[in-house]
């Protein structure tokens, strides 16, 4: 399904084992020589004498980046516009963790490298060992506007800075939030129902869906009000209505405590138990894969689901809905606000640090100022703004009387999703899907823009959004908050929903077990971090 093509695969991270990580750390101490190409000292418009920058990153499962060659037209155009000789090296995404760990171990590094954090397990100890360049003075001298373009709070993130020194440069998500609730608008219209706003409104809609043959295939029992799949957190649209979120830590009586042990979480689970028992959720949610979820949506088996705003146009917008929804000529989708609970609680997405990934520069990189100059150009040049929004003039867009003519559905833009190449893969600043110039030129621009605004309005306050990985949980993945596979929380949630254990005893036993196995230490560590971070 086309919506899947928009899906940012950074949601699916894999991690190497702690043993491999330890081996990599030992090897890292032994060798950190760089094989990156040496830039020229004399920038000019000629490719042969332009400052050279070797960039190492993941292809993020983007079809175009996966097959991009060294002489790719988009890379050549970016070189022409910027005056730099940029060499993009795309590694695989599913095994990027392993590949990057090996590159650090061997010292086969680039000038500019994508990582998830300056303290990532992919290069444990790199900051303390002097592997990364401290960037503060370089930014001040060669990119004077970078500090202004990127908010101060980003620079304070432990993914970017350590002990007050900057070792990384953030690549942002581009918008504060992009999570949304999608609903079959044609089903609402058919049922003569208004957009649901409260929990009771959703229950009424789900009951109507259960009784009617909404997809018109003759089987009234193959539709579900809410579609969920194994990445439970992605489709959890109701917990915030009870004032909790499974990925959130909240300050309670001077301590930072995870919502998964909050008594209000029991209320949220009870609501999901009702949905499950009434047949409002697909019963295979704990084993259903994302591609199977997309297929169910396409077949008209789902009335409501959680998704990202950027998925709307590809799969559910006016231009593509009929290609997505099989044998459903009247299918239409709306993006709506999350439900409000009885205490007035509401929300969808948890506030994040808004950092997509982090750029680092190895300490042995020659002429690192050229990299900083390139980033300064990327953040300030009108040519950069235009390229990262629309691609190559005369190929991806045209100008008529000074006005941009751009169609994202033009074959040159959708073939292998080429728009992802210039909006994200080559964009060193951000995920460019929601950049103002991009939104302005999109079909249904007003609707998509409103979707982002609704998502932003439904953000949930996150007092731990900059909290680094807790060492007390590092060796206890079963204690991780959220609905991660293998976690005590997800195990309890599944047992309650499927009726294997009663809610009260299951939840209480889970909380006691979580604390006993190391949760109390995690709360102390989180609280100590919170007090230290907020005293700065």
C-alpha positions, 0 to 999 in steps of 0.5 A: 500500500502506498501509505507504507511508502511514506512510513519512516522506518526509523520507528523500527530500530534493531540493536546489537547484543551487549557482547558485540557492543563490548567487543566493538568498544575494545576494538574502538580503543585500538583503532580510529583512523579515518579513511574519509576523502580529504577536502580541497582548501580552495572552494570553487564551482568546478567539481574537481576543486570543490571542498569534498565531504564524505557523508555516511548514513542509512537509506531509511528503506527509501526506494530511491536512496537504496538504488542511488549511484555515485553519479545520481542526478540529485546528488550532482544538482546538490553539488552544483548548487552548494559548491561542494563535492558531496559523496553520499554513502547509503548503508542498509537500514535494518542492519545499520546498527551492526554496519556502523559499529563495524565501521567505527571498530575498523576506523573506516569512517566518513567526514559526516556520520549519521548516528542516533546519539553521541552516546549511542551503543553503536560507538560506546565511549566514543565521546570520552575517547576523543573519537568525535570532534567538539563542534562549539568553536567551529559552529561559532566561526563557520556557521554563525546562524546555525545556533539561531536556526536550531533552538537552544533546547536541542543543543542541550539534549544529551544526544547532542552535548555532554558536559556542556560541550557540543559533539553532534548536530541534530537533524530534526523531524521537521514538525513538533508532532505528526501523529493523528487519528484517521477515520473512515469519513464515508462510514460516518456519513453512511451512519449519519453520525458526527465526528466522535469526540468523547469515549462514549462517542467512539463506543457508539461508532464502534457498535454501529460498525459492528452491526452494519456491513460497512464495506459492502462485501456481504459480510457484516462481521469482518469490520472492526471499529479500531484497527490495531497491530503488534506495534501497540503504541502506534495505535493506542489512541485511548490511554491519553484520555485517562491521563496516561501514556505508556511511554511517559514519565510523570513527576509525582510527589517529587519523583519521576515515575513511569505511567505504566505503573500509574493506577490510571493505566489500569483504567485505560487497560479496562477500557481496552478490555471492553473494546476487545470483549465487545469485538470492537478491536481485531482479536489478533492485534498482538501478532498482526504485522504492520503490512497486514494492518495496511491490508486490512485498512485497504479492504475496508475492515477498519474504521479508525486507526492511528497513523501519521499525517504524512501518510494521508496523501499517499494512501487516503487522499482524494487522488489515491483513495480509490487506488487504496480502498479495494472495491470501495468507490466512495471511500474517504478518510478524515484526520481527527482530534483524539478523544476526551476522557471523563476528567477532561484528559486528551492527547495523542503523541508524547512530546519528543525531543524532535530529533530524527538523528544526529550528525557527528564528525570524527576528530581525525576528519581533515578540514571539518570547517568545510562540513560546517560551511555546507550545513550553514549553506543548507540552512540559509540558501534559497537554492537549498530551500527550493531543492529540498522542497521540489528537487531539480528545476526542469525535471521535478518542477518548473517555473512560470512567471516566477511561480513554482509549478510542482506536482508530487504525483508527477511520475518523475516524483513518485517513481521509486518515491524520488521526492524522498531523495531530495526532501529527506535523504539528501536533506541534512536539516530535517525530514522535509515532508512538512516543510512550509514550501512542501505543504504549500504545493501539496494537493489538499494542502489545507487539510494536510496543514490542519492535520499537522496543527491538530497533531501539535495541539494534541501533544502530551507534556513529556517531562522526560523528553531529554532523558538519556537511556537509564543505566538501571534499565540497560540490562533489564529490557523487560522493565522498559516502559512502553509496549515493547515486545518482551516487556513485563507491561506488554505481557500483562496487557496481553494477558488481561485483554485475552482473558488469561488473567483478571485485570486487578491482580494482573496489574498489581502483580505487574507493578510489584514485579516491575519495582522489585526487578529494578524499577525502584532504582530506575525511578531514583535514576530518572529523578536524579537526572530530572533534578540535575537537568532542570537545575542547569 
